[in-house]
């Protein structure tokens, strides 16, 4: 008797809604899914059940702007009964809109409002809605230190109230913000494997050896990340402690007075500084300068999000002076063309991981293997 084969049935027909802020990354994600599903079907057409194979799973949509700055979301095809994934980059500051004849650059608030407009346009007709925000909206305002707003928690609760069942993000500043929405899915993925893979493939002189390379955390907040990098790579770890002036607030934060180092010897070693993001870049610049004084060789920086809110002139300067050898950063948020052209910048592509995430969730498969890449990293280093 022939063995009976069971088909994998999707939760609903897949549909991906790309906001304008995430079109470049989203199109790569869509193409990966198309290629993967076609390949699997050719290999074993009894493994997957799909109502139809498409050349694209993207749902055509638009955000219409009125002359006074108001907007509305518009879907140009049906989403009834579909498993919908909305992909938006709230950090993309390159998009603009006109208000009373004035060109305004879109802020994270504008992008988040557009996400809600698209959910509203779905009007409850989708079988399930998941939101993928690679950079979590208001993720830097995740806790209350005094009489402050809790923007991130309120935003997550707002999405829940609109019917969103899953929220996916990357390297959330504080994952405990998910406590605000305990009844729906919230996952924060990491870019560690993709960053390490890109480093090994592109930096011929990089030696992953305890006597040659040291992992550095730029502050106490990034220590867990640094420890993880050091553990899977078999390296030592060091820490810079930020002494701040808590009597002043400059650009929304307390200015740093001095960085103090704790850890093993730096002299003669290459250094890998790891963090979730570079905002202005001042912390990384100060730390790179201090490490060079201590005799560090090549200094590499690995982050998920590189913003450089005050421009990249100083980064160019530090590269020319030899303070920083290379910056590895993902395409999870907007990357200006000036970054891509810079000799010190190396883009880490995350489209494949996001495509796996969408594929797995659409078929109600586990995403545990995507959350923990320890085994993949060890296999990569073993080669």
Backbone torsions as a table, in degrees:
resi	resn	phi	psi	omega
1	UNK	NA	128.2	-178.5
2	UNK	-66.4	142.9	179.1
3	UNK	-69.0	132.4	-179.9
4	UNK	-80.7	129.7	-179.8
5	UNK	-105.1	133.2	-179.8
6	UNK	-96.2	141.7	178.2
7	UNK	-91.1	148.8	173.6
8	UNK	-87.4	123.1	-176.6
9	UNK	-107.0	127.9	-178.2
10	UNK	-69.2	155.9	176.7
11	UNK	-59.7	-36.0	178.0
12	UNK	-168.6	162.8	178.3
13	UNK	-59.5	130.2	-172.6
14	UNK	-70.7	136.1	172.9
15	UNK	-142.7	131.3	-179.1
16	UNK	-116.9	123.1	177.5
17	UNK	-103.2	114.7	179.5
18	UNK	-97.1	122.0	170.1
19	UNK	-75.8	153.1	-179.0
20	UNK	-55.0	-26.1	-177.0
21	UNK	-69.8	-15.0	-171.1
22	UNK	-131.4	27.2	-172.0
23	UNK	-69.4	-41.5	-177.7
24	UNK	-62.8	-50.0	178.7
25	UNK	-66.0	-43.5	-176.0
26	UNK	-63.2	-36.7	178.9
27	UNK	-67.1	-35.2	174.7
28	UNK	-64.8	-43.3	179.0
29	UNK	-58.8	-47.6	-179.5
30	UNK	-59.2	-43.9	-177.9
31	UNK	-66.7	-38.1	176.3
32	UNK	-60.0	-43.1	-179.4
33	UNK	-65.0	-43.9	178.8
34	UNK	-58.5	-49.0	-177.5
35	UNK	-64.3	-42.5	-177.9
36	UNK	-64.1	-45.2	-177.0
37	UNK	-68.5	-36.3	177.1
38	UNK	-67.1	-40.6	179.3
39	UNK	-64.2	-44.4	-179.2
40	UNK	-64.6	-40.7	-179.7
41	UNK	-63.5	-40.0	179.2
42	UNK	-66.0	-37.4	-178.6
43	UNK	-72.7	-40.6	-175.7
44	UNK	-155.4	92.4	-173.8
45	UNK	-74.3	-0.3	176.8
46	UNK	-97.6	-6.7	-176.3
47	UNK	-79.6	-37.0	-176.4
48	UNK	-117.6	143.0	173.5
49	UNK	-113.8	120.5	177.1
50	UNK	-132.4	135.8	179.5
51	UNK	-64.3	-34.2	179.7
52	UNK	-160.2	149.1	174.1
53	UNK	-97.2	131.9	-175.9
54	UNK	-117.4	160.0	172.5
55	UNK	-84.3	-10.6	177.1
56	UNK	-163.3	144.6	177.1
57	UNK	-106.6	12.5	-177.7
58	UNK	-77.0	137.6	176.0
59	UNK	-95.6	120.5	-179.0
60	UNK	-66.2	129.3	-177.2
61	UNK	-148.6	171.5	179.8
62	UNK	-157.4	153.5	170.4
63	UNK	-112.2	114.8	-178.9
64	UNK	-90.5	132.5	179.3
65	UNK	-111.3	134.4	173.4
66	UNK	-91.3	163.8	-173.7
67	UNK	-67.5	-16.4	177.9
68	UNK	-94.5	7.7	176.3
69	UNK	99.2	-13.3	178.5
70	UNK	-71.7	162.2	-178.5
71	UNK	-144.6	172.5	174.1
72	UNK	-150.0	148.6	177.5
73	UNK	-90.6	143.3	-178.2
74	UNK	-137.1	126.5	173.3
75	UNK	-102.7	131.0	-174.6
76	UNK	-99.3	7.7	174.2
77	UNK	-153.1	164.3	-174.9
78	UNK	-70.5	147.6	174.5
79	UNK	-124.2	11.0	-175.5
80	UNK	-59.1	125.0	177.3
81	UNK	75.6	5.4	-176.0
82	UNK	-91.8	157.4	173.6
83	UNK	-92.4	104.2	-168.8
84	UNK	-100.2	136.8	176.1
85	UNK	-123.4	117.6	179.1
86	UNK	-98.1	121.4	-177.0
87	UNK	-113.1	119.7	-177.0
88	UNK	-144.8	141.5	177.6
89	UNK	-105.8	100.1	-177.3
90	UNK	-71.3	-9.1	-179.6
91	UNK	-94.8	3.2	-177.1
92	UNK	-79.6	105.2	-177.4
93	UNK	-95.9	6.3	-177.2
94	UNK	-82.8	-20.7	-177.9
95	UNK	-78.5	145.5	-179.1
96	UNK	-132.5	162.6	171.8
97	UNK	-147.7	156.1	-177.7
98	UNK	-95.3	134.7	175.7
99	UNK	-135.6	113.8	-176.3
100	UNK	54.1	37.8	177.8
101	UNK	80.8	1.6	-179.9
102	UNK	-103.5	132.5	178.9
103	UNK	-84.2	119.8	179.6
104	UNK	-110.8	136.4	172.8
105	UNK	-81.7	138.6	-177.3
106	UNK	-73.7	135.4	178.6
107	UNK	-99.7	170.5	173.7
108	UNK	-53.9	-36.1	177.8
109	UNK	-61.2	-42.0	179.1
110	UNK	-63.7	-43.1	-179.7
111	UNK	-64.4	-42.3	-179.2
112	UNK	-64.4	-38.5	176.9
113	UNK	-62.0	-37.9	178.1
114	UNK	-66.0	-37.6	176.0
115	UNK	-58.1	-44.7	179.7
116	UNK	-66.1	-35.0	177.5
117	UNK	-63.5	-42.1	180.0
118	UNK	-66.6	-38.8	176.1
119	UNK	-63.4	-40.7	179.0
120	UNK	-64.1	-37.6	179.8
121	UNK	-66.5	-28.4	176.3
122	UNK	-65.0	-32.7	172.0
123	UNK	56.7	36.4	175.7
124	UNK	75.2	6.8	-175.6
125	UNK	-84.2	-19.9	179.9
126	UNK	-74.9	152.9	177.4
127	UNK	-72.3	-37.1	178.6
128	UNK	-154.7	145.8	177.2
129	UNK	-122.4	127.5	173.3
130	UNK	-121.7	140.2	178.7
131	UNK	-112.1	127.4	175.5
132	UNK	-110.5	108.7	174.6
133	UNK	-113.5	95.7	-178.6
134	UNK	-51.7	-42.4	171.1
135	UNK	-103.7	117.0	-174.3
136	UNK	-66.4	127.8	179.6
137	UNK	-60.0	131.3	179.2
138	UNK	57.7	24.6	-177.2
139	UNK	-63.3	-20.5	179.4
140	UNK	-84.5	-11.1	176.3
141	UNK	-112.6	71.1	-172.7
142	UNK	-107.0	-7.7	179.9
143	UNK	-144.5	161.9	-176.8
144	UNK	-107.7	120.8	177.6
145	UNK	-99.6	-24.3	177.3
146	UNK	-150.3	-141.7	177.9
147	UNK	-83.2	77.6	-175.5
148	UNK	-123.8	159.8	175.7
149	UNK	-76.5	158.0	175.3
150	UNK	-115.2	71.8	-170.7
151	UNK	-60.4	-45.1	-175.2
152	UNK	-65.0	-46.1	179.8
153	UNK	-60.8	-43.1	179.9
154	UNK	-64.4	-39.3	-179.8
155	UNK	-64.9	-42.4	179.3
156	UNK	-64.0	-41.2	178.7
157	UNK	-66.0	-34.1	178.2
158	UNK	-65.3	-41.9	177.1
159	UNK	-63.7	-39.6	177.7
160	UNK	-61.1	-43.6	-178.5
161	UNK	-66.0	-22.4	179.1
162	UNK	-86.6	-1.2	175.9
163	UNK	101.0	8.0	177.9
164	UNK	-71.0	133.0	-177.9
165	UNK	-101.1	-24.2	179.4
166	UNK	-138.2	138.9	174.0
167	UNK	-125.6	123.3	-178.5
168	UNK	-118.4	137.2	179.3
169	UNK	-146.1	-179.2	-179.3
170	UNK	-130.0	134.2	175.6
171	UNK	46.2	54.2	177.3
172	UNK	-58.1	138.5	-178.5
173	UNK	-57.5	-37.7	178.2
174	UNK	-148.4	106.6	-175.0
175	UNK	-69.3	-17.4	-179.3
176	UNK	-68.6	-6.4	176.1
177	UNK	-64.5	-18.9	177.5
178	UNK	-64.0	-15.6	176.7
179	UNK	-61.1	-18.8	179.0
180	UNK	-73.1	-20.0	-177.6
181	UNK	-133.7	65.2	-173.4
182	UNK	-69.2	-13.8	-173.8
183	UNK	-99.1	0.1	176.0
184	UNK	-128.0	168.0	-176.8
185	UNK	-76.0	137.2	174.6
186	UNK	-143.1	122.6	179.3
187	UNK	-134.2	136.7	175.3
188	UNK	-115.0	114.5	-178.3
189	UNK	-92.9	165.5	-177.9
190	UNK	-120.2	153.1	-179.1
191	UNK	-102.5	14.1	-172.8
192	UNK	-56.8	-50.9	-176.6
193	UNK	-61.2	-46.3	-177.3
194	UNK	-63.9	-37.4	179.2
195	UNK	-67.4	-48.4	-179.5
196	UNK	-62.0	-41.9	179.4
197	UNK	-61.0	-44.2	179.7
198	UNK	-65.6	-39.9	178.2
199	UNK	-60.6	-47.7	-176.9
200	UNK	-66.0	-38.2	-177.1
201	UNK	-74.7	-24.6	-172.8
202	UNK	-110.4	-22.1	-178.2
203	UNK	-105.2	96.6	-176.1
204	UNK	-65.9	-30.3	-176.3
205	UNK	-87.5	-4.3	-178.9
206	UNK	-75.3	124.8	178.9
207	UNK	-115.8	114.5	179.1
208	UNK	-82.2	82.0	-176.3
209	UNK	-143.0	138.3	-175.7
210	UNK	-57.6	-31.9	-178.4
211	UNK	-84.8	-9.5	-175.7
212	UNK	-113.1	-27.0	-171.1
213	UNK	-133.6	140.6	-178.4
214	UNK	-130.7	136.5	176.9
215	UNK	-94.7	134.0	-177.8
216	UNK	-122.0	133.5	170.6
217	UNK	-96.3	127.8	-177.4
218	UNK	-73.9	-15.0	177.1
219	UNK	-162.1	175.9	-177.8
220	UNK	-66.8	-29.7	-178.8
221	UNK	-65.5	-28.0	-178.3
222	UNK	-98.0	8.7	-174.3
223	UNK	-64.3	-41.1	179.8
224	UNK	-60.3	-40.0	179.7
225	UNK	-65.3	-44.2	-179.9
226	UNK	-63.7	-40.9	178.3
227	UNK	-62.2	-39.5	179.2
228	UNK	-64.9	-48.0	177.4
229	UNK	-56.0	-47.9	-177.7
230	UNK	-63.1	-39.4	-177.8
231	UNK	-66.0	-49.7	-176.4
232	UNK	-73.0	-23.6	-179.5
233	UNK	-96.9	-5.9	178.7
234	UNK	70.2	40.1	-175.8
235	UNK	-119.5	166.7	172.5
236	UNK	-83.1	162.5	-177.8
237	UNK	-130.6	144.8	176.2
238	UNK	-128.1	166.6	-175.2
239	UNK	-138.2	136.2	169.2
240	UNK	-103.3	131.5	179.9
241	UNK	-103.6	128.3	-178.3
242	UNK	-90.5	121.2	170.1
243	UNK	-93.9	118.1	-175.3
244	UNK	-110.7	157.2	173.3
245	UNK	-95.4	99.0	-175.2
246	UNK	-80.3	4.0	175.7
247	UNK	-89.0	-13.2	-176.9
248	UNK	-122.4	153.9	171.8
249	UNK	-131.1	119.5	179.7
250	UNK	-124.1	122.9	-177.7
251	UNK	53.4	39.9	174.5
252	UNK	82.2	9.5	-179.1
253	UNK	-146.5	162.4	177.2
254	UNK	-80.7	126.0	-176.8
255	UNK	-64.9	146.5	179.8
256	UNK	-82.5	129.2	177.8
257	UNK	-85.4	-46.7	-175.9
258	UNK	-159.5	148.7	172.4
259	UNK	-102.6	130.4	178.0
260	UNK	-119.0	135.6	-173.2
261	UNK	-98.2	139.6	172.6
262	UNK	-132.4	126.6	179.1
263	UNK	152.0	-171.2	-177.4
264	UNK	-74.9	173.3	-176.0
265	UNK	-62.7	139.9	-178.5
266	UNK	-98.2	-29.5	-172.3
267	UNK	-52.2	129.0	176.4
268	UNK	81.5	-0.9	-177.4
269	UNK	-108.0	153.1	166.2
270	UNK	-78.4	154.2	-175.9
271	UNK	-129.5	138.8	174.5
272	UNK	-117.3	111.8	176.6
273	UNK	-91.8	124.6	-178.2
274	UNK	-120.3	140.0	177.9
275	UNK	-159.8	171.9	179.0
276	UNK	-79.9	-35.1	-178.8
277	UNK	-153.9	159.1	167.0
278	UNK	-111.1	118.8	178.0
279	UNK	-89.4	-90.6	176.0
280	UNK	-80.5	-29.5	-178.9
281	UNK	98.4	-5.3	-175.5
282	UNK	-59.9	-41.4	-179.3
283	UNK	-61.5	-46.0	-179.1
284	UNK	-64.0	-40.5	179.5
285	UNK	-63.3	-46.0	179.7
286	UNK	-61.7	-42.9	-178.2
287	UNK	-67.5	-42.3	178.8
288	UNK	-60.2	-42.0	179.3
289	UNK	-63.8	-42.5	179.0
290	UNK	-66.0	-39.4	180.0
291	UNK	-65.2	-38.9	177.8
292	UNK	-64.2	-36.9	176.8
293	UNK	-63.1	-29.8	-179.1
294	UNK	-88.0	2.9	173.8
295	UNK	95.1	18.8	178.6
296	UNK	-66.5	149.2	177.0
297	UNK	-88.1	-110.4	178.3
298	UNK	-77.6	137.1	178.1
299	UNK	-115.9	116.6	178.1
300	UNK	-106.6	145.9	178.2
301	UNK	-123.9	131.1	179.8
302	UNK	-126.9	118.7	179.7
303	UNK	-138.5	159.9	175.5
304	UNK	-81.1	-36.1	-175.7
305	UNK	-131.8	121.9	175.1
306	UNK	-112.7	111.0	-174.9
307	UNK	-97.6	-44.3	-175.6
308	UNK	47.4	64.0	-174.5
309	UNK	-63.3	-17.6	178.9
310	UNK	-111.0	20.2	178.1
311	UNK	91.2	173.4	-175.1
312	UNK	-111.9	13.5	-179.4
313	UNK	-59.3	-42.9	-178.5
314	UNK	-71.0	-33.6	176.9
315	UNK	-64.4	-41.8	175.7
316	UNK	-58.5	-43.1	-179.5
317	UNK	-63.0	-44.5	-178.3
318	UNK	-69.6	-29.7	175.2
319	UNK	-69.8	-44.7	-179.7
320	UNK	-62.3	-35.7	179.8
321	UNK	-79.5	-8.4	178.5
322	UNK	85.6	11.2	178.6
323	UNK	-72.4	-38.0	-179.6
324	UNK	-126.1	127.2	-177.0
325	UNK	-85.1	-45.6	-176.4
326	UNK	-157.5	143.4	173.4
327	UNK	-112.7	123.5	175.4
328	UNK	-104.1	121.9	-177.7
329	UNK	-144.3	147.1	-175.3
330	UNK	-81.8	169.0	174.0
331	UNK	-97.1	27.2	179.1
332	UNK	-72.1	-18.6	173.9
333	UNK	-134.2	170.7	-174.2
334	UNK	-55.9	130.9	176.2
335	UNK	-116.0	112.5	177.9
336	UNK	-62.7	153.7	-178.8
337	UNK	-61.5	-30.8	178.9
338	UNK	-62.6	-33.3	176.8
339	UNK	-66.1	-48.6	-175.6
340	UNK	-61.2	-33.5	-178.2
341	UNK	-80.4	-17.4	-176.2
342	UNK	-70.0	139.9	-179.7
343	UNK	-66.4	-25.7	-176.1
344	UNK	-85.9	-4.3	-174.0
345	UNK	-105.6	136.0	173.2
346	UNK	-131.9	119.4	-178.2
347	UNK	-79.9	135.7	176.4
348	UNK	-107.1	115.5	-175.1
349	UNK	-81.3	124.8	-178.2
350	UNK	-108.9	5.7	-175.2
351	UNK	-62.1	-38.4	-178.3
352	UNK	-62.6	-43.7	179.9
353	UNK	-63.8	-42.4	179.3
354	UNK	-64.7	-36.4	178.5
355	UNK	-65.4	-39.3	176.3
356	UNK	-64.0	-40.1	178.4
357	UNK	-59.8	-51.0	-179.0
358	UNK	-62.4	-44.3	-179.8
359	UNK	-59.3	-48.5	-178.0
360	UNK	-63.6	-45.5	-177.0
361	UNK	-68.8	-36.6	178.7
362	UNK	-60.5	-33.7	178.3
363	UNK	-97.6	12.1	-179.2
364	UNK	55.0	36.3	174.1
365	UNK	-89.6	161.0	178.5
366	UNK	-67.5	146.6	174.8
367	UNK	-110.3	13.3	-177.7
368	UNK	-57.8	-40.8	-179.0
369	UNK	-65.6	-23.8	178.4
370	UNK	-83.7	-27.3	179.8
371	UNK	-76.1	-35.6	-178.0
372	UNK	-120.2	107.1	-176.9
373	UNK	-102.9	19.4	-175.4
374	UNK	-56.4	-48.5	-178.3
375	UNK	-63.4	-39.5	179.7
376	UNK	-64.9	-39.0	179.6
377	UNK	-66.2	-42.2	-179.8
378	UNK	-64.4	-39.8	177.5
379	UNK	-65.3	-39.1	178.9
380	UNK	-62.9	-45.4	-179.2
381	UNK	-70.1	-30.4	-179.6
382	UNK	-65.7	-26.1	179.7
383	UNK	-70.2	NA	NA
